[in-house]
Structure formats: structure tokens, C-alpha cells
């Protein structure tokens, strides 16, 4: 068997081969040349779908050492951004070949030539369909070829599968394949460790450095869970597996830099202790809620000051629920981080204009930021509800549902988050919004998030929920084309949809999950007409960021 430990020259050769394979979708092995033209109006319109938002916050809460740490973290995040380019597409040589400035700008937003909010359709001439495995596997790999590969490391989140010159497949760990970039990140993080004053943050950074060297992230995830008091949070590493649409396992690099909002965080502290009680109230068969969720979870609010990599591609993350490791969930739960400034930017720039255009005037005053904030917050909490292991001895739900898992898990979080808000309002624990506001805001919010397209796990989850709600008459369209929500039917639909999702996950029913998603994650003509109406109103689909040292005044 060929050794999986390669030197840097060999790795660069493999990376180059993968890049060339992705790029060679036209008649030659060079990136396609774009005709010299001024900014195309159609591309300008696509770029305009992303509203500019400035990422900054009050840094006076930071100590001098913490302020000195920020530039180091930003530089490390920028390298994580470079790594995601390699994983998603190849490298940025694509940009050098694009002469239309708007097309180049749009490629930067999408980390490649495929529109992430339009089912990954190519927008740069010369490019075809995006490979399902992105750059984690050879572009021509087959299911049979992968299954025949006798190397258990092929299934790891932290390996790439590459093709050798003789056509054989080889598995290489991230720590070896991306060694050049990871060495730079480690050097920067070691400098940050010297400046760190909070013991929990220092320990987390130390363990994360070890993780980059070993591809074992368990200890650093546990350390991150123990980090309770730091003003700064720094998420960096290979984390989510949305980019891998071949096997749904490979983790993509990303980074967030966050500043804690103590006042808003204190308002949310009490809810994590309520998780076991909320688990018991889930509207499903008892066997699908038999596990006890961890209560050592954090539920805190932050302002985000930097995005990089996966989380910055296409639609932007506005809340975080990590780690993804079920072993950590069982021992410590998870941390739910609400990105308040990014969330407010989406509500103001996108959600409010859509609601004004599409929601019936009798209900428009029920679309509130506090309801939006609660729905998003408890979406993240809801990832911790239900069960992690199937009741049919198929292992974890993630493994049983394979590439279908992400869409169903996002659907679960969407609907159980809404269910939790309703229960907390009923119990007098949540007073910032009413049940009616949460439901009307939720359904208006689906119109916002459906515009992310059906290519992503979130988009598929949104479509399944929308079609289920429509079938159950949770909403109707008035003669004026406005959405009118029937609260009673919406509540009933919520319980039915939640019960179905929890059953599919609990049973680990891969065949049903795949068939149902395929049949119900489609945009029907009436919805497409609504989306066209929103598009024609020039309402942004998402946001993009002005961020970095200059914006922060550092």
C-alpha cells in the first residue's frame, strides 16, 4: 500500500493535479478566458443581490493584549480562507482570467464559478457542473471506485482522496496535504497564545494547535466547551461538511472572530437548563426522544467582526451550533452562538422588505426582530434535541442518513426551534415575542431563506418545510398575492412535520429520507412567481462584508 505521508513537493503536485482537473472543463487545461467587456448588467444585478454590511463592534471591552491579538487572528483566518478556496475550487488563478469586474466580484463571493444561491449553476463561461465532491476527491471518482478503496481513513472528515499518476487512489490527511498553510496558522496562533489572558481561551488555542498537527479535534472541542469567560471567541478549522456533496463527510475550513455581548448573553443563560424538559415535550414517539440532552451548553450572543472560508461563501451564517462531534454532545452538550450584528443586518436589509411586500397588511406588524432573533436562536438550540443514535442499530443518525443527513438535520432544527419558542412563550419563560409573532415571522422568514436556493442543506430544509406547510394550509395567498398565516393550522403542521423528521432520523431511514427530499425540495410555479416578485423588487438575497483591520480601526 502506498504511504499516505507525503512530502510537500508531492502534495503540491497533487493539489495542482486536482486544480487542473477541476479547471479543465473546457477544451484546454487552462482557466477559461472571459471576453474583454465592461461590467455586464446581468452580473451587476447578481452582485447587487448581496447588500454591503460593515462588521464592527465596540472594542473598548477588550484589554490591550486582546486588542493586540485581533490582527493575529485575522491573519490566521485569512489563511483558513485560502484553504477553503483550495477545497472548494482550487486556487484563485480563476480570478486572473476574468476581465469583467462584476463577474470577478461574484466569483469572490461564491469562492468559484458556481452560483451558490442558484443551485450551483456556473456563471463563468467555460465551466460546467460543479463536481459533487468539490476538491476533496478526484473529479472523476465513482461510487464503486470509492467503495472499493481499502483504506478506512477514506471516511474521515479530515482526509482528501487523490488519484496517483498510475490511476490508483490514495488517502492523505489534512495535516499533511495542507501542511504549508497549517504551519502558518499554527505560528500565528502560538503568538496569540502568548497574549491570551483568559485561561480557558489560552487552553483552547493550545489544544487547537495540537489538533492542526494531528487531525484529532476532540480535545480542542472539549476545551472550547470549557471556555466560559473570554471576551473573544475564535473559531477556526475544518468544521462543516456541506461542501462535500459526494459523501457528505469531508470538513471545510472556515473561521469566525467574535466579541461577546455580555448583556444579551445574560438574558439567554437560563434556557440551557430547560433542555431536558423541552426534550420530553417533543411531539413524537417517546423512543425518538429517549436521550437526555446535555445542559452544560452555552447560549450566548456575540458581534462577529470577521468571516472567512466556508461560512463566508454565498449565504452568510448568522448563528453557530458547535462542535459537531456527537461524543462532545453526550459529555458536554454544545455551544450556541448568536451573531447579533449579522442577524440584525439580514433582518433590516432583507427580511423587513420581503415582509412588507409579501405578508398580508393585517399581519405585517407581527414580523418582529425579537421574534426573528428567537427563532434563529432556538434553531441552534434545537440541534441538541431529539436523539443522536438510531433506534434501529444503524449507528449514529449522521452515518445512517449519509449525504441526506445535513438537510434533514437543518429541517429538524428549523421546526423544533419554532416549537420551542412556542412552548417557552406558553410557559412564560420567553417574553420578547408572542406565539403569533414567532409563527408569522417564521413563515415570512422561509421566503427569505428559500432564496438561498435548493443546492444547500439549508435550502432543501426550507423547501421541505414550505411545501409541508402549504399542503397543511398553514398559510394561504390572498387575492392580492399576500401571505395570510392561519395560526392554528400552522401549529398543527409544526407538530406533524416535527414528528415526521424525528421518526426519519430516529429510524435512520435513508431510503425514505432520500426519496422524500427529492420529491419535496422543489420550487413549484406559485412559489417561483412569488420569488420573481421579490427579485423584481430588487430586495437583496443576502449580505457581504466590509471587514478587517481598517474597518475595526486597528
N, C-alpha and C positions, 0 to 999 in steps of 0.2 A: 504494500500500500504506500502511496506517495505521502511523504510527510506534510502535515498541514502547517508547519512552521516555516515560513518563507522569509527570505531576506528582503530588504526594502526595494532593491532593484527588481526582484521578481514580482513584488506586489505592485509596483508602478507599472510594470509590463501588463499585469493582469487588469489593473484599473484602466489602462489605456485601451486594451482589447475590448473591455466592456463598453467603454465610452464610444469606441468606433462602431461596435455592433449596434448600439442604440442610434447613433447618428446616421449610419448607412442605410437610411430608409429611402433614399433617392438613388439615382443611378450611379453615384460615386461614393467614396468613403470620406468625403469632406462634408462639413456642415453646409446645409443648403444656403445658397446666396439669395438674398432678397433684393428684388429690383429697387434701384435707387428712386425713391419717391418721397415727397413730403409726407407729413403725418396723415395717414389715411383716416377719413372721417369715421369709418366703422370701427377702426381700432381706437380712435379717440373716445368714441362712445363707450367702448369696453373699459378703458382705463377710468373713465368718469364714473363707472359703477362703484368705484372704491373711494369713499369720502376720506379726505385727509384728516387725521386726528393727531394732535401733539401730545406725546407721552411725557408728562412731568408730574411732579408732586412736591410737597413741602419737604425738603431735605434737612430742615433745621432740627428734626427729631434725631438725626444721626450724630454720632460722635465724630471727632476728627479722623480717627482711624477708620471708621465705617465709610466716611466720605472718600478717604484715600483708597479704599477697597473697590469702590464702584468702577473706576477705569479698568482695573484688572479683570473684573467680572465681565465687563462689556467686551473686552478684547477676547476673553475665553469664549463668550457667546458668539462672537463673530466667526471664530474657528468652527464652532458647532454648526453655524450656518453654512460654512463651506462644506462640511461633511454631509449635510443634508442635500446640498446641490449634487454631490458625487453619488449619493444613494438614489436620489430621485431621477436624475437625468444623466449626469456625467461630470461636466465641469462647465465653466462659464464661457467657453470658447464660442458657444452658440451666440452669445450677445455680440461678439465681434463681427459676426456675419450679417447681423440685422441692421439695416440702414434706416428704416422707418423708426423714428424716435418713440412713437406710441407703441409700436409692436415690441420694441426693446423693453419699454417700461412694463408692458403687460407680461412679457416673459420673466422679468424680475419678480413681479407679483406672484406668478404661478410657478416659479422655480423650474422653468422649462417651457416647451412649446405647446403644452396642452392646457386648455381652459378648465380649471378645477371647479368652476361654478356652472359649467355647461357640459357635464358628462365626459370630461377629459377630451373634448374634441380638439384636434390640432388647429392652431391658428397661424402657424408659421409655414409658408409654402415648402413642400418637400418632405413633410413629416406625416407619417401615418398614425395608426393607433398606438397608444402608449402600451408598452409591454406590461402585462399583468404583474410581473414580478419586479417591475422597476429595474433597479440596478443591483438587486440582491441576488439575482440568478442570471445565468446566460439567457439572452432574449429568446433563444430558440429551444429552451428546455421544454420537455414534455412531461406530463404527469407520470407516465410509465417510466421514463428515464429517472425522474426524481425518486420514485418508489423503489426502483432497482438499486439505487445508490446505497451501498452497505457502509454507512457511517452514521452512527446515532447523533453526532453533532450537527447533522444537516437540519435537524428540527429545532435547534437552539435559536432563541431570539437574537443572539449575538454572533452569528456566523454569516458569511456570504458563501454562496456556491458559485464556483468559477469553472470555466472549461479550459483545460490544458491544450497545448498545441496538438497533441495526438487525439483530441476529441473527448478524452475522459473527463469526468467531473471531479472536482476537488473542493473540500470544505476548509475555509480559512476563518479563524476567529477575528473579530473586530479589532482586538488589541494588537494583532499582527498586521492586518490589512490596512488599518488606518493609523499605524504607529506614528508616522511623521506628525500628523495633526494632533494626535492624543498627547504626544510628548510636549507639544507647545501648550496645550490646555493644562497639563499637569504642572508645568513650570509656573504658569500664571496662578494656578490655584495654590501652589506652595507659598507664593508671595502673599496671597490673601490670607492663608492660614496664619502667617506671622503677624498679620494685622488684626485678626479676629479677636474680639474681647469676650464675646458670649461663648461660654464653654460648650453649649450644645451645637452652635453653628461651627465652631472650630472642629469639634469631633466629627460632624457630618462631612465637612470639607475633607478632612483627613481620610475618612472611610471612602469617600467618593474617589479620591486619588487612587486608593488601593483598587477600587472597582475598575477604573480605567485600565489598570495594569493586569487585571485577572479575568475580566468579563464575568465576575461574580458580584452582583449588585445587592445581594440580600443584606449584608451588614450595613451598607451605606443607606439602604432604605429604612432599616430599623433605626439607624442613627437619626435619619431625617424625621422619623416619627417622634423621636425623643426631644427634638429641637422645639422648645416651647416659647422661649422668651425673646428670641432675636428680632431686632428691628428689620433686618434684611433677610430675604429668602432668595436662594439661588438654585434654580432647578436646571440641571444640565445633564445630558447623557442620551443614550438610546432608550426611548421610552414607549411611544405608542406604535402600534403595528398597522395603522390604517393604510400606509403606503404600499404594503405588501398585499396585493390582491390576487396573488397566485396561491399562497398557502396561508396567508393571514397571520404569520408568526414573526417575521423579522421586524426589529425595532428601529425606528428612525431617530436620528439625532435632533435635538431641539434644546432651547434654553429660554428661561424667563428670569428676569431680575425684578424683585418685588419689594415694596416698602409697606410694612404693616400699618393698618389703620386701627389703632387700639380702641377707639370709641365704638366704631361699628362692630369690631370683633367681640367686644364685651356683650353686645346685645344678642349675639348668637350662641354664646358659650353653653347655655342651658340645654340646647336641643340635642346634643350628642348623647346625653344621659337618657333621653327618651327613646332611643332607637330600639331597644328590646321590646318596649310596649307597643311601638308603632309596627314592629315586625309581626306581632301577634294579631294585629288588626288587618293585615293584608287580605284582600278579597280573593282568597284562593284555598285550595285543599290544604289542610294542615301539613301534609308531608312536604309541600313546597316552601314551607317557612319554618322548618324544624330547627335550623341552625340559629344560634344566638349571635347577633352582630356585635362586633367589638364596640366598646364605649370609650376607649382611650383615644378616640378620633378628635382631631382638631377641626373646628368650623370657624374659620377666620376670614377677615376682609383685608384686602391689600389694594394698593395702587401699583400697577405694573409700569415699569419705566423702560423695559427693553424686551422685545421678542426676537427670537432667532430660530431658523430651521423650520421643522415640521409645523410648529404652532403658528408660524408666520406665513405659511403658504395658503393662498386662497382665502377662505373664510377664517377669521381670527377667533381663537379661543377666548372666552370671557369667564370661564370658571375651570377649576382644576380639581380632579379627584385622583390622588395618587397615594401610595405606589400601586402598581397593577398586580403585584405578586400576591397570590392567594395566601401564601404562608404568612405574610405580614398581616393581611386582613384578619386571619384567625388569631394571631397573637396580640395585635395592637390596633386593628381597625385600619383606618386610612385618614388622610388629611384632606379637607375640602377647603379650597382657597377661592374666594370670590374676588374677581378683579373689577373692583367697583368703577374705576375711571373708564375702563374699556367697555364695561356693561352700559354705563350711562351714555357713552358716545354712540353705541348702537341704538339705544332706545331713542335718543334725541334725533339722530340723523336718519334712521331707517324705520324703526317701529312706529313712532308717532305719525309720520307722513302716511304710512301704509294704513294705519287705523283710521285716520281722517278720510282717506279715500275709500276704504272698503267696509268699514263697520257701520251698521245702522245708526243714524243720529241718536236714537233713543238709548243706545248703549255706549256711545263713544266716550262718555265721561267715566266709564268703568275701566278704561285702559289706563293703568297707572304704573309709574316706575316702581313703586314699592311692591306691587303685585308681580311685575316682571322680575324684580330682584329676588323675591321669594321663590318664584317658580324655578329660576335658574339655580338658586342656592340649593333647593331641595332636590333638584335633578341630580346634583352631585352627591348629596347625602344618600339618595335612593340607590346609587350603585352598590352601597353596602347592604342593602336589603335583599330578601329572597335567600337563595342558597348558592353556594359556590361549587358544590359537588352534586352530580346527578343522583337520582334515587334509583337508577337502573344499572348501577355498577359500570357506567361508561366513563368513569373518571370525572375530571372537572368539566363544568359546563363549557368552558373555553375550548378544551380539547375535543369534546363531543360534537360541538357545533362547527368547529373548524373555521373556515373563512366566513361562515354566516354569523359567527358569534358577535362581532362588533356591532352590526346593525341591530340585532335583537337586544343586545345589552343596552344600547343607546335608547331603543324604544322602551325598554323596561324603566330606565332612569327617567325618561320624559313623563311617563304616565304615573309611576309611583311617586315622583316628585309632586305632581299635581294632587294626587290622593293624599299625600302627607300634609300639604298646605291646607287642604280642606279639613282634615282631622285636627290639625293644630288650631285652626280658627274656631272650629266647633268647641274645642276644649278650653278656649280662652287663653291659649299659650301664645298665639300669634295675633297681634292686634293692629299690625300696619296695613292690612288689607282685608277685604271681605271675601267670602267664598265666591260671590258673583263676579267680583273684580278679578279674582285669580283665574276663573274659567274663561271669561271674556278676553282677558289679556293673553291667556294660553292659546286660545284659538286664533286670535289675531297674530300671535307670535309664530304660529305654524306658517302663516302666509309669508312671514319674514324669512323663516329658516328654510322653507321649501325652495326658495330661490337659490340656495346653495347647490342645487342640482341633486340628481339621484346617484351620482357616482360615488359619493362618500357614504360612510356608515350612518352619519347623522342625517344625510339627505334621505336615505332609504327608510330610516326610522320615522322621519317626518311624514313621508308619503304613506307608509302603512297606517300611521295614526290618523292622518287626514281622511283616507279612504274608509277606514273603520268608522270614524265619527260621522262621515257623510252618510254611510249606509244606515247608521243608527239614528239619523235625523237629529244629531246634536246641534246642527245649525241648518238654516235654510237661506236661500237668497231671495231678497225682496224683488219687487218689480223694478226697482231702481238698481238692482245688481249689488245690493249691500248685504253683508252677512248679519243675520239675526240669530243669536245663540239661544237655544232652549236649555235653560239651566238643568231642569230635571232630567231630560234625556241625555244631556252631556255627562251628568253624574253617573247615570246608569251605564253609559258607554264606557266611561272610565273604568268602572269595576269589571265589565266584561272583557275589555281589552287587557287590563292588568292580569286577570285570571288566565287568559289565553297565553300571554307571554310567559308568565311564571310556570305554566304547565309545559310549554315547549322547552324552556330552559331546564326545568327540573327533570324532564324525561330525557333530555339530551337528544331530542328527535330531529336529527339532521335532515332527513328526507323531507319531513313536513316543513321545517324551517326554510329550506331552500325553495321548495315549491310555492309556499305561501308568499314568501318575499318576492319571488319572481312575478307572481300574479298580482300582487297588491302594492308594489312600489312604482307604479306607473302614473303618469300625469294624464288625466282624462281631459277631453276637449273643454268642458266647462271651466275647469281649473286653469287650463292653459290660457283661456280667454281672460281670466282674472289676472293671471301673471303678466299677460301682454298689456293689460290696462295699467298695472303698476309700473311696468317697464316704460310705457309711453309717457308716464308722468315724471320720468327721469328721477325716480327715487333710487338712491344708491342701494346696491346689494350688500355691500359690506364696507369695511374700513381699512385704511392703511395708515402707516405711522411715520411721523416725523419724530425721530428718536436719536438718542446718543448724547455724547458729552456736551456738545454745544447747546442742545435743547435744554439740558439739565443745568447749564451754567457752570460746568466744571472745567 
